[in-house]
């Protein structure tokens, strides 16, 4: 199963490109044109997709259940879509949690909330999207295309499972659960509070769900497509986004230059805009190589199956059938942004280790790092990631760092008090 995550700059047409990509992937393969189309699912939190047809279950439409309360509708042969409505999910999960904690709430004298009192809280849409992606990845789809939020929010969303799991481990260490047998004794001691088992059980459930999401996002079959209109502002934003994706080990499989104007226009105004786009495209091709794909401005509203088919053919002109193999190939190319993250042993030379962390697009003034115990806190511009140190480096001290050729090279010197002595 291939997972294609489509994001990009606001207003660049990422939802349209996501729909066109899903429609193209649903075509029969070139090798077996008479075969059944691929089974492709398009996921979005936007109820108004550019497909131009209903995306909610209705009489006469085939449906398939993705998860409890979430159904996909078949739009055309091979293509299914589902619009994620996070509000009902939020209310159902809140009421379920409230029921599980009924004993504790009653002891506190709390008044429970009813369904009609609940309104969706910020962040619930993101959690609903992640859960839907995980559920879809476990289904029998050939590909799942996800319409993500704009690029900055998308990076934060995809990094969320790892961050939340770390918070849970710090705030509710699993090893403290082993002390359940001692709670009657510890309860007698002042200043030794023991959290209720419900808290640990809830945290364990969250950790299991987050681990499943993290596994899907980190899968070699997962790839990100970036959508932007060519221009100087977009070029700067994509360069920053590339750094953020590399920091979080996310593969960028394609950079889709959307709404590219005709290069030879008789209109001076259009010719000027096209020249600006051409300059940006030249830079993108130099920076991203074959991962750049251009979509010509179709000159009309990009809504409906016919318009999306035209865009899909522009996206994958070399694919006579389903471009699934091209998506997989682009994902392998995108792995190059972080595949060299490794520890280099230089003890036979200057006696150090070097941890090579690719950060394409980063500039020296934007990179900051702090060693905290067995972790390295990396801040690159607007992005931050706390990375566990490889075992060999935990017994070393940080002795220097430099940003060279798109990679952060952190130098570690073995600590003689921690490193095994040789005779």
NORDAGI-V981056 format. One record per backbone hydrogen bond with DSSP energy under -1.0 kcal/mol. NH is the residue of the N-H (numbers start at 1). CO is the residue of the C=O. If there is no record, write none. Layout:
nh co
NH CO
NH CO
//
This chain:
nh co
2 142
3 221
4 144
5 223
6 146
7 225
9 227
12 9
17 13
18 14
19 15
20 16
21 17
22 18
23 19
24 20
25 21
26 22
27 24
35 32
40 78
41 143
42 80
43 145
44 82
61 58
64 72
66 70
67 70
70 67
72 64
73 81
74 62
75 79
76 79
79 76
80 40
81 73
82 42
84 44
90 86
91 87
92 88
93 89
94 90
95 91
96 92
97 93
98 94
99 95
100 96
101 97
102 99
105 101
106 102
107 103
108 104
110 105
117 114
118 115
124 121
127 123
128 124
129 125
130 126
131 127
132 128
133 129
134 130
135 131
136 132
137 133
139 136
142 39
143 39
144 2
145 41
146 4
147 43
148 6
148 146
151 8
154 150
155 151
156 152
157 153
158 154
159 155
163 159
164 160
165 161
166 162
167 163
168 164
169 165
170 166
171 167
172 168
176 173
177 174
178 175
179 176
180 177
182 179
183 180
186 182
187 183
188 185
189 186
200 196
201 197
202 198
203 199
204 200
205 201
206 202
207 203
208 204
209 205
210 206
211 207
212 208
213 209
214 210
215 211
216 212
217 213
218 214
222 219
223 3
224 251
225 5
226 254
227 7
228 256
235 231
236 232
237 233
238 234
239 235
240 236
241 237
242 238
243 239
244 240
245 241
246 242
247 243
248 244
249 246
250 245
253 224
254 224
255 291
256 226
257 293
258 228
260 295
271 267
272 268
273 269
274 270
275 271
276 272
277 273
278 274
279 275
280 276
281 277
282 278
283 279
284 280
285 281
286 282
287 283
288 284
289 285
291 288
292 289
293 255
295 257
297 260
303 301
304 50
308 304
309 305
310 306
311 307
312 308
313 309
314 310
315 311
316 312
319 316
322 28
327 323
328 324
329 325
330 326
331 327
332 328
333 329
334 330
335 331
336 333
337 334
338 335
339 335
341 338
342 340
342 356
344 354
346 352
349 346
351 346
353 412
354 344
355 410
356 342
357 408
359 406
362 359
366 363
367 364
368 379
370 377
372 375
375 372
376 387
377 370
378 385
379 368
380 383
381 366
383 380
385 378
387 376
389 374
393 390
396 393
397 413
399 411
402 409
404 407
407 404
408 357
409 402
410 355
411 400
412 353
413 397
415 395
418 415
419 415
//
